[in-house]
Amino acid sequence: MCKLAGTLTGYLISVAIVLAVLNGLAWLIGAQHRYRLGLFSAGFLFGALGMYIAAWLYGYSRAP
């Protein structure tokens, strides 16, 4: 079993990979709303960065 499975880091890596694939596909097919998808992805990454900073400042413990 993967060490990152079920962790916050594993979740964020998985979502970042999915968003990268979606952005890549939208760019390849020239989708009309690819800029909105890019903004959503950037917003998610900024939110994830804020979550990691908060977890570092206040501590993070995994629920059993």
N, C-alpha and C positions, 0 to 999 in steps of 0.2 A: 504494500500500500504506500502511496506517495506521502511523504512527510507533510506536504503543504495541503493535502486534501482536508477540507473542512475548516481551514483557517482563513482569517481575514486576507492574508497575502495570497493564498490560493484562489480565493474568490475574485480578488481584484485582478490578478493575472489572467484568469479565465475571461472575465468581462472585457479586459483590455484587448485580448486576442480577438474576441468576437467583434468588438467595435472596429479594430483594425481591418478585419476581413470585410465587414460591411462598408467601411469607408473606401477600401480598395475596389470593391465591386461597384460601388456608386460612381467612383471616378472612372473606372474602365468603361462603363456603359453610358457615362455622361448624364446621369440622372439629374433631373431638374432641381431636386431638393438636396443635392449633395452638400451644399454649404450649410444648410440647417443641420444635417447629420454631423458635419464636422464641428459645428458649434455645440451640439449636444455632447459629442465625445469630449471636446475640450472642457466643457462644464463638468462632466463626470470626473475627468482626471483632476481638475482643480478641487472638486469635492473630496475625492479620494486622498489627495495631498493634505487637505485640511483635517480629514479623519485620522490620518497617520500622525500628524502633528499633535492632535488632541490625545490620541492614544499614547504617544510618547510623553506628553506633559502630565496627563492624569493617570497613566497606567492602564494596562489592558490585560484582562484575564479571560481565558476561554471558559465558556460555560460547559459544564460536564455533559 
